[in-house]
Amino acid sequence: MCSHPVIKKPQDKIKWSNEKIIDEAFIWQALEAGRRAGTEQVKWIITKALEKKGLSLEETAVLLCQDQQPERLSEVLEAARRIKEEIYGKRLVFFAPLYIGNQCVNNCLYCAYRRDHRGLERRTLSPGEITRQVEILEDQGHKRLLMVAGDTPDFQSNLEALKTIYATRKNQGEIRRVNVNLAPPTLDQFRELKAVGIGTYQCFQETYHRMTYQYMHPDGPKADYFWRLTVMDRAFQAGVDDVSTGVLLGLFDYRFDVAALVMHGQYLDKRYGVGPHAVSVPRLRVAHGTPLCDDNTLEANKYLLSDDQFKLVVGVIRLALPYTGLILTTRETPAMRQELFNAGVSQVSAGSQTEVGGYNREDQRPAGQFEIEDRRPLDEVVRNVVESGNIPSFCTACYRKGRTGEVIMDLLKPGTIKNYCLPNALLTFKEYLMDYASRGTREAGEKQLAGQLMGLEENMRAETTRRLERLENGERDLYF
């Protein structure tokens, strides 16, 4: 038996105010205790995480303090892989961002779309331009988009953009789910978004550290820390039960922000019975025309994460919030992304552009919201995922079947969601291989598909095989 002290629940050790969503004092005390944790204590926490019941804030803090221990990093990443595969299987869901406008009233110090960036051409896509962007993404094979817009008073334009995206069809292409990344709406605006049919509502707190938040957001509506922090509460109250949170790593001490991100997720789960559908942890990248992240200023940032620290973050989040989707974006290099495909990640963007109207322009670099590191086309990333031993998925079935909120939690926690994830991944991947893949990707993909098919339970394998044959005969959009 290990000799380390028992990890107590937060309320048993440090008072965690029920009136606070983020308790900064508690986080700092947990991190201080985490720095003193011994090897046996760390190993015990990793072993506990394999039970897929999550970790307390104190246990999360212990793991976040292991960035100087390479052997612990390997153990965390291996545990993250096991947990993700036991819950979701070996599928990775694909999506692409679609920026519909760079007009913004905020002045964030790290964003190229900030109000005071005078050298940026401002534009908002017309319905016809949105249609053209969506058609290009459909021609690549995307079925799921993340619609991104700046903070403007014109909320109705976002609703019209959503309708346009859903209405756009080209050949076999269609967008079956549109997630949205928008400035925090009011309760009534959330109801309007729900009526149009949004997928997941995504909003990053950026940093949970209040003083840093205030510095990074000097003016504009985004300067209101608490309005942003409580946006998920309004979403749930309006009936939008699919939400996605995140932090922008590099604005402040990553240990604090990731611990706070976990605390926020646990708060939502406790209050509404549903944690975040997904979390995202993008790292700061060059953003032209910004005080914090321009070419000459970014490297001076003392809070930038090393690659190993970033890997640790990804692994710890999977252990702490086992049933939450974990998003990896094209801010990371191809090599980093390939390594993390097997370390707890469950959703990836590919073929991304961060410029408004960027999908039909040759040079997007000077005008994007930030620089991206993985510029490979979708087909190349799909092939890379296959080579990593995983199955690319374009599935949108759970949202369309009503498996969201508490319903999906009831499937996730006993592990039965995997009975849907892999078959649906195989069906959507088959569509991709037939309609969009290059010859090399198709050949590699068919081999991987056949191998994964054999891993299904006998009855499900038989039914999935029948549906795969229906796809080969011309049907589309089959799912469980």
FENSUL-V156636 format. One record per backbone hydrogen bond with DSSP energy under -0.5 kcal/mol. NH is the residue of the N-H (numbers start at 1). CO is the residue of the C=O. If there is no record, write none. Layout:
nh	co
NH	CO
NH	CO
//
This chain:
nh	co
8	6
12	9
13	9
13	10
14	10
17	15
20	17
23	21
24	22
27	23
28	24
29	25
30	26
31	27
32	28
33	29
34	30
35	31
36	32
36	33
37	34
42	38
43	39
44	40
45	41
46	42
47	43
48	44
49	45
50	46
50	47
51	48
52	49
55	320
60	56
61	57
62	58
63	59
64	60
65	61
65	62
66	63
69	66
70	68
72	69
73	69
74	70
75	71
76	72
77	73
78	74
79	75
80	76
81	77
82	78
83	79
84	80
85	81
86	82
87	83
88	84
89	84
89	85
92	391
93	346
94	393
95	348
96	144
98	146
100	98
100	148
101	148
102	123
105	151
107	219
109	216
111	108
112	369
114	111
115	106
117	114
118	116
120	117
122	120
125	100
130	126
131	127
132	128
133	129
134	130
135	131
136	132
137	133
138	134
139	135
140	136
141	137
141	138
142	137
145	177
146	96
147	145
147	179
148	98
149	181
152	150
155	153
157	154
158	155
159	155
160	156
161	157
162	158
163	159
164	160
165	161
166	162
167	163
168	164
168	165
170	173
173	170
175	168
176	143
176	174
177	143
179	145
179	177
180	200
181	147
182	180
182	202
190	186
191	187
192	188
193	189
194	190
195	191
196	192
197	193
198	193
199	178
201	242
202	180
202	200
203	244
205	246
206	246
207	205
210	208
213	209
214	210
215	211
216	212
217	213
223	220
224	221
225	223
228	224
229	225
230	226
231	228
234	230
235	231
236	232
237	233
238	234
239	236
240	235
241	239
243	241
244	201
245	278
247	280
248	206
249	247
249	282
250	252
251	248
257	253
258	254
259	255
260	256
261	257
262	258
263	259
264	260
265	261
266	262
267	263
268	264
269	265
270	266
271	267
272	268
273	269
274	268
277	243
278	243
279	325
280	245
281	327
284	249
287	293
290	287
292	109
293	109
294	290
297	294
298	294
300	297
301	298
302	300
304	301
310	306
311	307
312	308
313	309
314	310
315	311
316	312
317	313
318	314
319	315
320	316
321	317
324	321
325	277
327	279
327	325
328	347
332	329
337	333
338	334
339	335
340	336
341	337
342	339
343	340
345	340
346	326
347	326
348	93
349	328
350	95
351	376
357	99
358	355
360	357
361	358
364	362
367	364
368	364
368	365
369	354
371	286
373	330
374	330
375	373
381	377
382	378
383	379
384	380
385	381
386	382
387	383
388	384
389	386
390	385
391	90
392	390
393	92
400	396
401	397
402	399
403	398
404	402
407	404
408	404
409	405
410	406
411	407
411	408
412	408
413	409
415	412
416	411
417	411
418	415
419	416
420	417
421	417
422	418
424	420
425	421
426	422
427	423
428	424
429	425
430	426
431	427
432	428
433	429
434	430
435	431
436	432
437	432
442	438
443	439
444	440
445	441
446	442
447	443
448	444
449	445
450	446
451	447
452	448
453	449
454	450
455	452
456	453
461	457
462	458
463	459
464	460
465	461
466	462
467	463
468	464
469	465
470	466
471	467
472	468
473	469
474	471
475	470
//
